[in-house]
């Protein structure tokens, strides 16, 4: 029987993907992926978390997740004993809000707690009752042991802060093996601990898309809201406009396959909140989006042998049209001002300014 690590490595190399790229796409630390492929189970986190990582990695590589988990269970042998965490009792507390809605979901409240001679960050929240919560802080000590939520899904833990930036990651695994996470960067200056005034943490609530959502022949809508402390919002690295009501919405075109949506909200003082979703995109037709930019253009579109309505005319700059069919043909009289997206893939402009160009797309 093939070893788990060999099977994973063979599938990854067959797809031409590096470990670094796999870690970026799956949001699983590269050292954990390497440990899975090397069979170095002592370097992996708890069994429940490892199975969640393995399930996501197997789906990413298009290999049977249940078969891989069965191989892992057979090779790992006896599971480790569960770890527990006993939170410290606070003496003085100054609260401020942190409410990311990650895809399990989990709502997290955070505050700074002052102990004699030390500063701690108090993380409290609510998730699914059967979830497994894990909190990491870097730079810092080893990860806090697994935290089991109470019967109503609430949980809490205190993490130590060091002077300078502290990156806190709250990760939740549900019974189905789905992993959700929320991250927060806390800037700790020793003088802050003695100042009485409160600070408001940034808020990011991501309403769409749902984690694990499926999209067929359609772009992915990303929407949500932030609080007034947020100065900028980026979706997969691209800035988006936040309205006067502190809401944002944008549509993103993706190629077919499993795709990651990453939303980052930043404050003017360097505070940051991040949310991540994974969606599945597929196509069963040719979807061609035409955008006229930088000048007007005459356009003629043919769908499955028939001229598309309202084409064969000049369109002004800013016009966007979408055509769907088994075969779509687009002809332009100004290729330098005509930009195409085919099934989520940005093809750029059709040619040079004033050039007459025709492109044909057929879904196989």
VEXTOR-238568 format. One record per residue (C-alpha): x, y, z; residue number from 0; residue in three letters; chain. Coordinates in steps of 0.02 Angstrom, whole numbers, plus 50000, padded with zeros to 5 digits. Layout:
! VEXTOR-238568
+-------+-------+-------+-----+------+------+
!    xx !    yy !    zz ! pos ! code ! unit !
+-------+-------+-------+-----+------+------+
!     X !     Y !     Z ! NUM !  Ala !    A !
...
+-------+-------+-------+-----+------+------+
! end
This chain:
! VEXTOR-238568
+-------+-------+-------+-----+------+------+
!    xx !    yy !    zz ! pos ! code ! unit !
+-------+-------+-------+-----+------+------+
! 50000 ! 50000 ! 50000 !   0 !  Unk !    A !
! 50065 ! 50173 ! 49954 !   1 !  Unk !    A !
! 50119 ! 50286 ! 50096 !   2 !  Unk !    A !
! 50016 ! 50442 ! 50127 !   3 !  Unk !    A !
! 50162 ! 50560 ! 50102 !   4 !  Unk !    A !
! 50215 ! 50479 ! 49938 !   5 !  Unk !    A !
! 50038 ! 50489 ! 49871 !   6 !  Unk !    A !
! 50019 ! 50673 ! 49914 !   7 !  Unk !    A !
! 50190 ! 50718 ! 49843 !   8 !  Unk !    A !
! 50159 ! 50623 ! 49681 !   9 !  Unk !    A !
! 49993 ! 50711 ! 49651 !  10 !  Unk !    A !
! 50068 ! 50882 ! 49689 !  11 !  Unk !    A !
! 50218 ! 50857 ! 49576 !  12 !  Unk !    A !
! 50106 ! 50788 ! 49438 !  13 !  Unk !    A !
! 50009 ! 50952 ! 49446 !  14 !  Unk !    A !
! 50172 ! 51051 ! 49437 !  15 !  Unk !    A !
! 50142 ! 51139 ! 49603 !  16 !  Unk !    A !
! 50277 ! 51183 ! 49729 !  17 !  Unk !    A !
! 50253 ! 51165 ! 49916 !  18 !  Unk !    A !
! 50265 ! 51353 ! 49933 !  19 !  Unk !    A !
! 50124 ! 51378 ! 49806 !  20 !  Unk !    A !
! 50018 ! 51243 ! 49887 !  21 !  Unk !    A !
! 50038 ! 51328 ! 50057 !  22 !  Unk !    A !
! 49985 ! 51495 ! 49983 !  23 !  Unk !    A !
! 49833 ! 51422 ! 49895 !  24 !  Unk !    A !
! 49771 ! 51315 ! 50041 !  25 !  Unk !    A !
! 49821 ! 51434 ! 50182 !  26 !  Unk !    A !
! 49906 ! 51287 ! 50269 !  27 !  Unk !    A !
! 50081 ! 51319 ! 50336 !  28 !  Unk !    A !
! 50216 ! 51251 ! 50221 !  29 !  Unk !    A !
! 50300 ! 51161 ! 50365 !  30 !  Unk !    A !
! 50139 ! 51062 ! 50398 !  31 !  Unk !    A !
! 50122 ! 51013 ! 50214 !  32 !  Unk !    A !
! 50304 ! 50959 ! 50214 !  33 !  Unk !    A !
! 50277 ! 50857 ! 50373 !  34 !  Unk !    A !
! 50127 ! 50769 ! 50293 !  35 !  Unk !    A !
! 50228 ! 50724 ! 50138 !  36 !  Unk !    A !
! 50379 ! 50669 ! 50242 !  37 !  Unk !    A !
! 50275 ! 50567 ! 50365 !  38 !  Unk !    A !
! 50345 ! 50676 ! 50505 !  39 !  Unk !    A !
! 50189 ! 50664 ! 50613 !  40 !  Unk !    A !
! 50278 ! 50725 ! 50770 !  41 !  Unk !    A !
! 50293 ! 50898 ! 50690 !  42 !  Unk !    A !
! 50106 ! 50911 ! 50656 !  43 !  Unk !    A !
! 49976 ! 50989 ! 50773 !  44 !  Unk !    A !
! 49837 ! 50889 ! 50859 !  45 !  Unk !    A !
! 49753 ! 50746 ! 50768 !  46 !  Unk !    A !
! 49591 ! 50842 ! 50740 !  47 !  Unk !    A !
! 49683 ! 50989 ! 50661 !  48 !  Unk !    A !
! 49793 ! 50876 ! 50557 !  49 !  Unk !    A !
! 49642 ! 50786 ! 50485 !  50 !  Unk !    A !
! 49568 ! 50956 ! 50440 !  51 !  Unk !    A !
! 49729 ! 51007 ! 50353 !  52 !  Unk !    A !
! 49738 ! 50840 ! 50264 !  53 !  Unk !    A !
! 49559 ! 50849 ! 50204 !  54 !  Unk !    A !
! 49585 ! 51022 ! 50130 !  55 !  Unk !    A !
! 49752 ! 50973 ! 50052 !  56 !  Unk !    A !
! 49678 ! 50814 ! 49975 !  57 !  Unk !    A !
! 49533 ! 50911 ! 49899 !  58 !  Unk !    A !
! 49657 ! 51039 ! 49832 !  59 !  Unk !    A !
! 49757 ! 50898 ! 49748 !  60 !  Unk !    A !
! 49597 ! 50813 ! 49683 !  61 !  Unk !    A !
! 49633 ! 50653 ! 49778 !  62 !  Unk !    A !
! 49509 ! 50560 ! 49888 !  63 !  Unk !    A !
! 49504 ! 50647 ! 50058 !  64 !  Unk !    A !
! 49429 ! 50500 ! 50154 !  65 !  Unk !    A !
! 49559 ! 50381 ! 50082 !  66 !  Unk !    A !
! 49700 ! 50499 ! 50134 !  67 !  Unk !    A !
! 49628 ! 50516 ! 50310 !  68 !  Unk !    A !
! 49617 ! 50326 ! 50322 !  69 !  Unk !    A !
! 49800 ! 50313 ! 50271 !  70 !  Unk !    A !
! 49848 ! 50444 ! 50399 !  71 !  Unk !    A !
! 49752 ! 50356 ! 50538 !  72 !  Unk !    A !
! 49836 ! 50190 ! 50495 !  73 !  Unk !    A !
! 50011 ! 50265 ! 50489 !  74 !  Unk !    A !
! 49991 ! 50379 ! 50640 !  75 !  Unk !    A !
! 49930 ! 50241 ! 50757 !  76 !  Unk !    A !
! 49865 ! 50288 ! 50931 !  77 !  Unk !    A !
! 49799 ! 50467 ! 50937 !  78 !  Unk !    A !
! 49875 ! 50589 ! 51059 !  79 !  Unk !    A !
! 49789 ! 50634 ! 51221 !  80 !  Unk !    A !
! 49687 ! 50795 ! 51211 !  81 !  Unk !    A !
! 49771 ! 50952 ! 51276 !  82 !  Unk !    A !
! 49688 ! 51077 ! 51391 !  83 !  Unk !    A !
! 49711 ! 51260 ! 51432 !  84 !  Unk !    A !
! 49673 ! 51350 ! 51595 !  85 !  Unk !    A !
! 49653 ! 51538 ! 51571 !  86 !  Unk !    A !
! 49732 ! 51658 ! 51697 !  87 !  Unk !    A !
! 49620 ! 51762 ! 51808 !  88 !  Unk !    A !
! 49625 ! 51946 ! 51760 !  89 !  Unk !    A !
! 49653 ! 52085 ! 51886 !  90 !  Unk !    A !
! 49614 ! 52235 ! 51776 !  91 !  Unk !    A !
! 49529 ! 52229 ! 51607 !  92 !  Unk !    A !
! 49510 ! 52353 ! 51465 !  93 !  Unk !    A !
! 49397 ! 52287 ! 51327 !  94 !  Unk !    A !
! 49384 ! 52327 ! 51145 !  95 !  Unk !    A !
! 49290 ! 52239 ! 51005 !  96 !  Unk !    A !
! 49351 ! 52118 ! 50873 !  97 !  Unk !    A !
! 49212 ! 52029 ! 50777 !  98 !  Unk !    A !
! 49271 ! 51938 ! 50621 !  99 !  Unk !    A !
! 49140 ! 51816 ! 50553 ! 100 !  Unk !    A !
! 49246 ! 51672 ! 50492 ! 101 !  Unk !    A !
! 49169 ! 51532 ! 50394 ! 102 !  Unk !    A !
! 49117 ! 51413 ! 50534 ! 103 !  Unk !    A !
! 49066 ! 51546 ! 50593 ! 104 !  Unk !    A !
! 49159 ! 51613 ! 50744 ! 105 !  Unk !    A !
! 49137 ! 51783 ! 50826 ! 106 !  Unk !    A !
! 49287 ! 51840 ! 50929 ! 107 !  Unk !    A !
! 49293 ! 51976 ! 51060 ! 108 !  Unk !    A !
! 49463 ! 52036 ! 51115 ! 109 !  Unk !    A !
! 49531 ! 52146 ! 51253 ! 110 !  Unk !    A !
! 49692 ! 52188 ! 51342 ! 111 !  Unk !    A !
! 49713 ! 52118 ! 51516 ! 112 !  Unk !    A !
! 49848 ! 52183 ! 51634 ! 113 !  Unk !    A !
! 49932 ! 52062 ! 51754 ! 114 !  Unk !    A !
! 50069 ! 52101 ! 51878 ! 115 !  Unk !    A !
! 50223 ! 52133 ! 51770 ! 116 !  Unk !    A !
! 50147 ! 52063 ! 51609 ! 117 !  Unk !    A !
! 50027 ! 52115 ! 51471 ! 118 !  Unk !    A !
! 49905 ! 51986 ! 51400 ! 119 !  Unk !    A !
! 49779 ! 51991 ! 51259 ! 120 !  Unk !    A !
! 49612 ! 51916 ! 51308 ! 121 !  Unk !    A !
! 49524 ! 51826 ! 51166 ! 122 !  Unk !    A !
! 49343 ! 51780 ! 51195 ! 123 !  Unk !    A !
! 49216 ! 51720 ! 51068 ! 124 !  Unk !    A !
! 49078 ! 51604 ! 51013 ! 125 !  Unk !    A !
! 49079 ! 51466 ! 50881 ! 126 !  Unk !    A !
! 48995 ! 51299 ! 50851 ! 127 !  Unk !    A !
! 48987 ! 51197 ! 51014 ! 128 !  Unk !    A !
! 49080 ! 51049 ! 50938 ! 129 !  Unk !    A !
! 49218 ! 51158 ! 50865 ! 130 !  Unk !    A !
! 49401 ! 51143 ! 50911 ! 131 !  Unk !    A !
! 49484 ! 51311 ! 50941 ! 132 !  Unk !    A !
! 49670 ! 51343 ! 50926 ! 133 !  Unk !    A !
! 49757 ! 51510 ! 50953 ! 134 !  Unk !    A !
! 49932 ! 51558 ! 50894 ! 135 !  Unk !    A !
! 50030 ! 51716 ! 50927 ! 136 !  Unk !    A !
! 50191 ! 51764 ! 50839 ! 137 !  Unk !    A !
! 50321 ! 51811 ! 50883 ! 138 !  Unk !    A !
! 50290 ! 51721 ! 51046 ! 139 !  Unk !    A !
! 50286 ! 51557 ! 51138 ! 140 !  Unk !    A !
! 50225 ! 51389 ! 51074 ! 141 !  Unk !    A !
! 50044 ! 51382 ! 51014 ! 142 !  Unk !    A !
! 49914 ! 51377 ! 51152 ! 143 !  Unk !    A !
! 49842 ! 51203 ! 51174 ! 144 !  Unk !    A !
! 49676 ! 51155 ! 51098 ! 145 !  Unk !    A !
! 49528 ! 51245 ! 51177 ! 146 !  Unk !    A !
! 49360 ! 51160 ! 51189 ! 147 !  Unk !    A !
! 49209 ! 51280 ! 51181 ! 148 !  Unk !    A !
! 49076 ! 51273 ! 51315 ! 149 !  Unk !    A !
! 48906 ! 51196 ! 51281 ! 150 !  Unk !    A !
! 48844 ! 51362 ! 51210 ! 151 !  Unk !    A !
! 48997 ! 51379 ! 51098 ! 152 !  Unk !    A !
! 49084 ! 51515 ! 51200 ! 153 !  Unk !    A !
! 49272 ! 51508 ! 51231 ! 154 !  Unk !    A !
! 49410 ! 51618 ! 51302 ! 155 !  Unk !    A !
! 49599 ! 51621 ! 51319 ! 156 !  Unk !    A !
! 49737 ! 51742 ! 51368 ! 157 !  Unk !    A !
! 49891 ! 51760 ! 51258 ! 158 !  Unk !    A !
! 50050 ! 51855 ! 51305 ! 159 !  Unk !    A !
! 50102 ! 52007 ! 51204 ! 160 !  Unk !    A !
! 50279 ! 52063 ! 51166 ! 161 !  Unk !    A !
! 50331 ! 52242 ! 51127 ! 162 !  Unk !    A !
! 50304 ! 52281 ! 50944 ! 163 !  Unk !    A !
! 50183 ! 52196 ! 50821 ! 164 !  Unk !    A !
! 50099 ! 52035 ! 50880 ! 165 !  Unk !    A !
! 50008 ! 51927 ! 50752 ! 166 !  Unk !    A !
! 49863 ! 51829 ! 50830 ! 167 !  Unk !    A !
! 49777 ! 51689 ! 50735 ! 168 !  Unk !    A !
! 49615 ! 51608 ! 50796 ! 169 !  Unk !    A !
! 49579 ! 51445 ! 50705 ! 170 !  Unk !    A !
! 49423 ! 51338 ! 50722 ! 171 !  Unk !    A !
! 49393 ! 51162 ! 50657 ! 172 !  Unk !    A !
! 49216 ! 51091 ! 50650 ! 173 !  Unk !    A !
! 49160 ! 50909 ! 50654 ! 174 !  Unk !    A !
! 49157 ! 50900 ! 50464 ! 175 !  Unk !    A !
! 49340 ! 50947 ! 50454 ! 176 !  Unk !    A !
! 49314 ! 51124 ! 50387 ! 177 !  Unk !    A !
! 49440 ! 51249 ! 50452 ! 178 !  Unk !    A !
! 49403 ! 51434 ! 50480 ! 179 !  Unk !    A !
! 49519 ! 51567 ! 50543 ! 180 !  Unk !    A !
! 49526 ! 51751 ! 50590 ! 181 !  Unk !    A !
! 49685 ! 51850 ! 50611 ! 182 !  Unk !    A !
! 49728 ! 52011 ! 50700 ! 183 !  Unk !    A !
! 49889 ! 52112 ! 50715 ! 184 !  Unk !    A !
! 49911 ! 52202 ! 50883 ! 185 !  Unk !    A !
! 50042 ! 52338 ! 50903 ! 186 !  Unk !    A !
! 50098 ! 52338 ! 51085 ! 187 !  Unk !    A !
! 50196 ! 52484 ! 51154 ! 188 !  Unk !    A !
! 50241 ! 52468 ! 51340 ! 189 !  Unk !    A !
! 50173 ! 52643 ! 51371 ! 190 !  Unk !    A !
! 50000 ! 52589 ! 51312 ! 191 !  Unk !    A !
! 49980 ! 52471 ! 51460 ! 192 !  Unk !    A !
! 49974 ! 52615 ! 51585 ! 193 !  Unk !    A !
! 49863 ! 52735 ! 51487 ! 194 !  Unk !    A !
! 49681 ! 52733 ! 51540 ! 195 !  Unk !    A !
! 49601 ! 52782 ! 51374 ! 196 !  Unk !    A !
! 49516 ! 52647 ! 51271 ! 197 !  Unk !    A !
! 49558 ! 52602 ! 51092 ! 198 !  Unk !    A !
! 49433 ! 52539 ! 50963 ! 199 !  Unk !    A !
! 49490 ! 52389 ! 50864 ! 200 !  Unk !    A !
! 49444 ! 52374 ! 50679 ! 201 !  Unk !    A !
! 49291 ! 52273 ! 50631 ! 202 !  Unk !    A !
! 49266 ! 52172 ! 50472 ! 203 !  Unk !    A !
! 49108 ! 52072 ! 50441 ! 204 !  Unk !    A !
! 49114 ! 51973 ! 50279 ! 205 !  Unk !    A !
! 48938 ! 51930 ! 50222 ! 206 !  Unk !    A !
! 48976 ! 51854 ! 50052 ! 207 !  Unk !    A !
! 49033 ! 51735 ! 49985 ! 208 !  Unk !    A !
! 48992 ! 51588 ! 50100 ! 209 !  Unk !    A !
! 49138 ! 51473 ! 50133 ! 210 !  Unk !    A !
! 49128 ! 51320 ! 50020 ! 211 !  Unk !    A !
! 49003 ! 51408 ! 49905 ! 212 !  Unk !    A !
! 48987 ! 51349 ! 49724 ! 213 !  Unk !    A !
! 48971 ! 51465 ! 49575 ! 214 !  Unk !    A !
! 48925 ! 51409 ! 49399 ! 215 !  Unk !    A !
! 48940 ! 51527 ! 49250 ! 216 !  Unk !    A !
! 48945 ! 51677 ! 49367 ! 217 !  Unk !    A !
! 49069 ! 51794 ! 49453 ! 218 !  Unk !    A !
! 49090 ! 51787 ! 49641 ! 219 !  Unk !    A !
! 49010 ! 51929 ! 49740 ! 220 !  Unk !    A !
! 49114 ! 51988 ! 49889 ! 221 !  Unk !    A !
! 49023 ! 52101 ! 50010 ! 222 !  Unk !    A !
! 49023 ! 52152 ! 50192 ! 223 !  Unk !    A !
! 49041 ! 52298 ! 50310 ! 224 !  Unk !    A !
! 49173 ! 52380 ! 50419 ! 225 !  Unk !    A !
! 49175 ! 52509 ! 50557 ! 226 !  Unk !    A !
! 49227 ! 52691 ! 50542 ! 227 !  Unk !    A !
! 49406 ! 52656 ! 50600 ! 228 !  Unk !    A !
! 49444 ! 52561 ! 50439 ! 229 !  Unk !    A !
! 49538 ! 52665 ! 50311 ! 230 !  Unk !    A !
! 49551 ! 52538 ! 50169 ! 231 !  Unk !    A !
! 49483 ! 52370 ! 50112 ! 232 !  Unk !    A !
! 49571 ! 52254 ! 49990 ! 233 !  Unk !    A !
! 49498 ! 52100 ! 49904 ! 234 !  Unk !    A !
! 49636 ! 51984 ! 49843 ! 235 !  Unk !    A !
! 49754 ! 52131 ! 49848 ! 236 !  Unk !    A !
! 49643 ! 52251 ! 49749 ! 237 !  Unk !    A !
! 49572 ! 52405 ! 49839 ! 238 !  Unk !    A !
! 49382 ! 52418 ! 49843 ! 239 !  Unk !    A !
! 49270 ! 52567 ! 49880 ! 240 !  Unk !    A !
! 49187 ! 52580 ! 50051 ! 241 !  Unk !    A !
! 49025 ! 52678 ! 50051 ! 242 !  Unk !    A !
! 48964 ! 52810 ! 50172 ! 243 !  Unk !    A !
! 48867 ! 52672 ! 50262 ! 244 !  Unk !    A !
! 49034 ! 52577 ! 50285 ! 245 !  Unk !    A !
! 48978 ! 52437 ! 50168 ! 246 !  Unk !    A !
! 49072 ! 52369 ! 50018 ! 247 !  Unk !    A !
! 49029 ! 52253 ! 49873 ! 248 !  Unk !    A !
! 49126 ! 52196 ! 49721 ! 249 !  Unk !    A !
! 49115 ! 52054 ! 49594 ! 250 !  Unk !    A !
! 49270 ! 51951 ! 49558 ! 251 !  Unk !    A !
! 49297 ! 51841 ! 49405 ! 252 !  Unk !    A !
! 49384 ! 51675 ! 49437 ! 253 !  Unk !    A !
! 49441 ! 51536 ! 49324 ! 254 !  Unk !    A !
! 49367 ! 51363 ! 49352 ! 255 !  Unk !    A !
! 49425 ! 51269 ! 49508 ! 256 !  Unk !    A !
! 49444 ! 51299 ! 49694 ! 257 !  Unk !    A !
! 49479 ! 51482 ! 49726 ! 258 !  Unk !    A !
! 49523 ! 51587 ! 49879 ! 259 !  Unk !    A !
! 49444 ! 51754 ! 49923 ! 260 !  Unk !    A !
! 49549 ! 51855 ! 50046 ! 261 !  Unk !    A !
! 49481 ! 52018 ! 50118 ! 262 !  Unk !    A !
! 49592 ! 52133 ! 50222 ! 263 !  Unk !    A !
! 49532 ! 52287 ! 50317 ! 264 !  Unk !    A !
! 49664 ! 52410 ! 50379 ! 265 !  Unk !    A !
! 49661 ! 52561 ! 50492 ! 266 !  Unk !    A !
! 49764 ! 52719 ! 50468 ! 267 !  Unk !    A !
! 49869 ! 52671 ! 50621 ! 268 !  Unk !    A !
! 49918 ! 52499 ! 50557 ! 269 !  Unk !    A !
! 49781 ! 52390 ! 50634 ! 270 !  Unk !    A !
! 49726 ! 52249 ! 50521 ! 271 !  Unk !    A !
! 49588 ! 52117 ! 50512 ! 272 !  Unk !    A !
! 49583 ! 51980 ! 50381 ! 273 !  Unk !    A !
! 49447 ! 51859 ! 50323 ! 274 !  Unk !    A !
! 49467 ! 51714 ! 50202 ! 275 !  Unk !    A !
! 49340 ! 51611 ! 50105 ! 276 !  Unk !    A !
! 49361 ! 51463 ! 49986 ! 277 !  Unk !    A !
! 49240 ! 51443 ! 49840 ! 278 !  Unk !    A !
! 49220 ! 51320 ! 49696 ! 279 !  Unk !    A !
! 49197 ! 51396 ! 49521 ! 280 !  Unk !    A !
! 49139 ! 51299 ! 49367 ! 281 !  Unk !    A !
! 49078 ! 51333 ! 49190 ! 282 !  Unk !    A !
! 48966 ! 51234 ! 49071 ! 283 !  Unk !    A !
! 48961 ! 51366 ! 48934 ! 284 !  Unk !    A !
! 49069 ! 51500 ! 48856 ! 285 !  Unk !    A !
! 49048 ! 51661 ! 48958 ! 286 !  Unk !    A !
! 49128 ! 51811 ! 48874 ! 287 !  Unk !    A !
! 49128 ! 51983 ! 48957 ! 288 !  Unk !    A !
! 49173 ! 52131 ! 48847 ! 289 !  Unk !    A !
! 49228 ! 52297 ! 48924 ! 290 !  Unk !    A !
! 49253 ! 52454 ! 48819 ! 291 !  Unk !    A !
! 49389 ! 52564 ! 48897 ! 292 !  Unk !    A !
! 49490 ! 52712 ! 48833 ! 293 !  Unk !    A !
! 49379 ! 52754 ! 48685 ! 294 !  Unk !    A !
! 49224 ! 52698 ! 48592 ! 295 !  Unk !    A !
! 49216 ! 52537 ! 48491 ! 296 !  Unk !    A !
! 49102 ! 52457 ! 48363 ! 297 !  Unk !    A !
! 49055 ! 52282 ! 48421 ! 298 !  Unk !    A !
! 48969 ! 52134 ! 48340 ! 299 !  Unk !    A !
! 48937 ! 51975 ! 48440 ! 300 !  Unk !    A !
! 48874 ! 51808 ! 48376 ! 301 !  Unk !    A !
! 48806 ! 51675 ! 48495 ! 302 !  Unk !    A !
! 48786 ! 51498 ! 48429 ! 303 !  Unk !    A !
! 48775 ! 51563 ! 48250 ! 304 !  Unk !    A !
! 48649 ! 51703 ! 48287 ! 305 !  Unk !    A !
! 48688 ! 51888 ! 48301 ! 306 !  Unk !    A !
! 48674 ! 51946 ! 48482 ! 307 !  Unk !    A !
! 48536 ! 52075 ! 48510 ! 308 !  Unk !    A !
! 48589 ! 52257 ! 48525 ! 309 !  Unk !    A !
! 48759 ! 52231 ! 48445 ! 310 !  Unk !    A !
! 48828 ! 52281 ! 48275 ! 311 !  Unk !    A !
! 48842 ! 52461 ! 48335 ! 312 !  Unk !    A !
! 48962 ! 52582 ! 48419 ! 313 !  Unk !    A !
! 48977 ! 52574 ! 48609 ! 314 !  Unk !    A !
! 49047 ! 52714 ! 48718 ! 315 !  Unk !    A !
! 49190 ! 52696 ! 48842 ! 316 !  Unk !    A !
! 49132 ! 52616 ! 49004 ! 317 !  Unk !    A !
! 49010 ! 52496 ! 48919 ! 318 !  Unk !    A !
! 49013 ! 52316 ! 48985 ! 319 !  Unk !    A !
! 48926 ! 52172 ! 48896 ! 320 !  Unk !    A !
! 48917 ! 51986 ! 48935 ! 321 !  Unk !    A !
! 48879 ! 51848 ! 48809 ! 322 !  Unk !    A !
! 48840 ! 51665 ! 48851 ! 323 !  Unk !    A !
! 48829 ! 51514 ! 48735 ! 324 !  Unk !    A !
! 48914 ! 51358 ! 48672 ! 325 !  Unk !    A !
! 49009 ! 51468 ! 48548 ! 326 !  Unk !    A !
! 49032 ! 51656 ! 48561 ! 327 !  Unk !    A !
! 49116 ! 51762 ! 48426 ! 328 !  Unk !    A !
! 49164 ! 51943 ! 48462 ! 329 !  Unk !    A !
! 49217 ! 52064 ! 48325 ! 330 !  Unk !    A !
! 49277 ! 52241 ! 48365 ! 331 !  Unk !    A !
! 49323 ! 52392 ! 48262 ! 332 !  Unk !    A !
! 49439 ! 52461 ! 48395 ! 333 !  Unk !    A !
! 49540 ! 52318 ! 48473 ! 334 !  Unk !    A !
! 49643 ! 52436 ! 48583 ! 335 !  Unk !    A !
! 49486 ! 52490 ! 48678 ! 336 !  Unk !    A !
! 49405 ! 52317 ! 48689 ! 337 !  Unk !    A !
! 49450 ! 52206 ! 48837 ! 338 !  Unk !    A !
! 49393 ! 52026 ! 48861 ! 339 !  Unk !    A !
! 49366 ! 51905 ! 49005 ! 340 !  Unk !    A !
! 49331 ! 51724 ! 48957 ! 341 !  Unk !    A !
! 49265 ! 51605 ! 49092 ! 342 !  Unk !    A !
! 49348 ! 51705 ! 49228 ! 343 !  Unk !    A !
! 49514 ! 51727 ! 49138 ! 344 !  Unk !    A !
! 49566 ! 51906 ! 49101 ! 345 !  Unk !    A !
! 49629 ! 51908 ! 48920 ! 346 !  Unk !    A !
! 49668 ! 52094 ! 48915 ! 347 !  Unk !    A !
! 49639 ! 52202 ! 48761 ! 348 !  Unk !    A !
! 49601 ! 52121 ! 48593 ! 349 !  Unk !    A !
! 49736 ! 52216 ! 48498 ! 350 !  Unk !    A !
! 49794 ! 52390 ! 48449 ! 351 !  Unk !    A !
! 49696 ! 52552 ! 48434 ! 352 !  Unk !    A !
! 49592 ! 52559 ! 48274 ! 353 !  Unk !    A !
! 49629 ! 52377 ! 48233 ! 354 !  Unk !    A !
! 49484 ! 52264 ! 48176 ! 355 !  Unk !    A !
! 49497 ! 52097 ! 48269 ! 356 !  Unk !    A !
! 49384 ! 51946 ! 48288 ! 357 !  Unk !    A !
! 49396 ! 51816 ! 48426 ! 358 !  Unk !    A !
! 49300 ! 51653 ! 48441 ! 359 !  Unk !    A !
! 49267 ! 51555 ! 48602 ! 360 !  Unk !    A !
! 49194 ! 51380 ! 48607 ! 361 !  Unk !    A !
! 49157 ! 51284 ! 48767 ! 362 !  Unk !    A !
! 49219 ! 51105 ! 48758 ! 363 !  Unk !    A !
+-------+-------+-------+-----+------+------+
! end
